[in-house]
């Protein structure tokens, strides 16, 4: 059963999340990052529904429903990461080969597949299959978001993006509350009382509120004009694109040559 403090923290989170959605609409961020806007709207509706359900139907909790909701949430966040990566490449997207977006998607999927076996917490062997899958999905998504933020922030100088660019603002918020989520999951395994576990959960939601407030502040500001890549990064990316085109051309030419060498019937 939720305490009055739980209700207050959760309600504050929903209100802050609603402010994020309003800021997204006000600044028309949906033109640049439509999937991120969809994700925020989904999360707001999902959390609001969960809050109302916990208040008026506290015994209606269903682990399977929560698992499905978590999977949908993680899939949307995966789409957001792909969208962010694609948006970062705006200055040279016209020069990239067809299928670049698919390649980025496969890269994110591959990174998630590498993370999956290591996305565990102590005591998972004693969990049921639903809880085991739930933890693995949550941990994989959190680690993926943190790695994405670290890579984007680490390469920000080369990519010519800063804290006023929407892509880095979104990645920073995702990275912050993902780190908090990973820390909370690890600490929960060492708790011996329900009160300690509840305090950790309250601290986690409070960290989400901090991330939302950062987004509200960031999206309330006018977006910085997108800068071009540094010459080094532009040359590197275009060279990679040129290699991909050359490889395709070589394969095509080889196939044509093979057909030409075949004896005619």
N, C-alpha and C positions, 0 to 999 in steps of 0.2 A: 504494500500500500504506500502511496506517495505521501510524504510529509509536506507541511506548508512550505518549508524551505525548498524542497524538490519542485513543488508546483511553481514557486516564485522564479526559480532559476530557469526552469523549462519555458515558462511563459515569457521571460525576458529574452530567451534565445529566439523564440518564435517571432516576437516583436522586432528584434534586431534583424532577423532574416527577412521579414517583410520590408524593413527599411532598405535592405540590400536590393530586393526586387524593384522597389520604387526607384532607387538610384540607377539601376540598370535601364529601366524604361526611360527615366528622365534624360540620361546621357546617351540614349539610343545605342547602348552597347550590343543590343541584339543584332545590329547590322554587322558588327565585327565578329562577335562570338555568340551566334544563335544557340548552339548546343549548351554552352555554359548557362545561358539565360533559362533554357528549358530545364537544365539540371537544378538551378536555384528554385524555380517555380515548383518543380516536382518535390524537392526536399522540404520546401515550405508547407505544401499541402500534406505531405506524408507526416511531418512532425506535428502539424496542427491536428491531423486526424488521430495520431497516437496520443496526443495530450488530452483531447476530448474523451477518447476511449478509456484512458487510464483514470480519468476523473469520475466518469459516470458508469463505466463497465470494467472495473478493476479486475474481474475474474475472466475477462474475455481474451487474455493473452494466449496467443497460439504460436509455438516455436516455428512451425512450418511457414506460417504467414510472414513472420519476421525474417526468416531465411530468404524467402522469395523477394521480400522488400529489399533486403541487403544485396542480393544478387543484381536486381534491377538498378539499385543505386550505384553499385560498382561498375556495371556496364556503362551507365551514363557518365561516370567519372572517367572511364577509359576513353569514351568518345570525346570528352572534354580535353584530355591530354593530347589526343591526336589533333583536335581542332587547334589547340594552342601551338603545337609544333608547326602545323600548316600555316597558321597566322604569322608566326615568327619569320617564315620564309617569304612573306609578301614581296619584299624588294626584288626577288629573283624568280618568283613563281612562273612568270611568263616564259622564262628560259629553261625551266625544268622539263624533263621528258614526261610524256603521258604515263600515267601509272605511278607517279611520285607519291601521290596521296595514299595509294594502296601500299606502297613500299613502307611509308611511315607507319601505317596501321599495323603491318606485319612486324615491323621493328618493335613497336610497343607491345604487341602480343607476345613476341619472342622474349622480350625482357620480363614480362609477367610470368611466362612459363619457366624461366630460369629462377625467378624468385619463389615460385609456388612451393617447391620441396622444402625450402628453408623458412617458410612463413608459419612457424610453430611457436607455441608457448609451453612451458612446463605443465605436465599433467594432461596433455591432449590425448594420450593413450587411454585414459580412463573416461573420456567423454563419449557420448553417443554420436552416431554418425552425423546427425543434423547439427549438433553443436560443434563437432569437429570441422565440418564443412564451413559453418558460419565463421569460425575463428580464422580458418585458412583464407577464406575470401576477404575478410576484413583486413587481415595482416598483409596479404599480397597487395591489395589496393593501397593501403597506407604506405608500404615500403616503396611502391611504384611512384606514388605522388611525391614522396620525399626525394627520391633519386631524380625525378624530373625537375623538381625545384632546384636541387643542387647543380644539376647539369646546366640548367638555364641561367642560374645566377652566376655560375662559374664561367660561362661563355658569354656573359652579357656584353663584355667589352668588344669581343669579336663580332657579336651579332648586332652591335649598335643599339641595344635596348637598355633602358634604365627604369628606375622605380616609378616613373610617370607613364610608362607604357603599360597598356592593359594586360598584355600577356604575362609580364613579370609580376604585376599586381595580383592577378588571379593565382599564379603559381605560388606566390609567397603565402597567401592565405591558405591554400591547400596544403602546402608544406608545413606550415605552423601547426595546424590542428591535426595533421597526420602524425607529426612527431609526438604531440600530446596523446594521441590515441595509442600509439605504440608503447609509450611509457606507461600509460594506464593499464594496458593489457598485461604488461610484464609485472607491474606492482600488484595487480589483482591476484596473481598466483601465490603471493606471499601473505595475503590477508587471512586472518583467522576468525574475524567476526563480521557480522552483517553491517555493523555500524561503520567499520573501517572501509568496507567495500562501498557503502553508500557515499561516504565522503570522497572517495576516489572518483566515483561517478559524477558527483557534483562538481568536482574540480575539472573533470573532463568537459562537461557542458559549459563551464565557465570559460575554458580555453576556446571552445567553439564561439562563444559570444565575443571574445577578444578578436578572433579572426574575422567575424562578421563586422565588427566595428571598424576594423582596418579596411575592409572592403567598402563600407559606407563612406568612410573618409576619402578613400582613393577614388571611388566612382563619382563622388561629388565634385571632384576636380576635373577640369577640362583635360582631355587626353593630349599627350605630347605628340607633336608631328613626327611621324615615323621616319627615322633616319636610314640612309643606305648602309649596307654592310661595309665593313672595312675592306680595302682592296684585297688584302690577303684572304679573308674569308670568302669574298665573292669569287675570287679566282679558284679557291679550293672547291667550293660547291659547284661552280660551273664546270670545273675540270672533272669532278665526279660525274656530273650529268653528261659531259662529253664522252667519258669512258663508257657509261651505260649505253649511250646512243651508238658508239663505235662497236660495242659488243653486239648490239642488235643488228647493226648493219653487216657486221662480219658473218653472223649466223645466216642472215638473209642471202648474202652473196654466196656463201658456201652452199646453201640449199639450191640456189639457182644454178651454180656451177655443176653440182651433182646431177641435176636434171638434164643439163646440156650434154654431159658426158655419157649419159645412158644411151645405148643403141636404140635407134628408132625401129619400131616393129615393121 
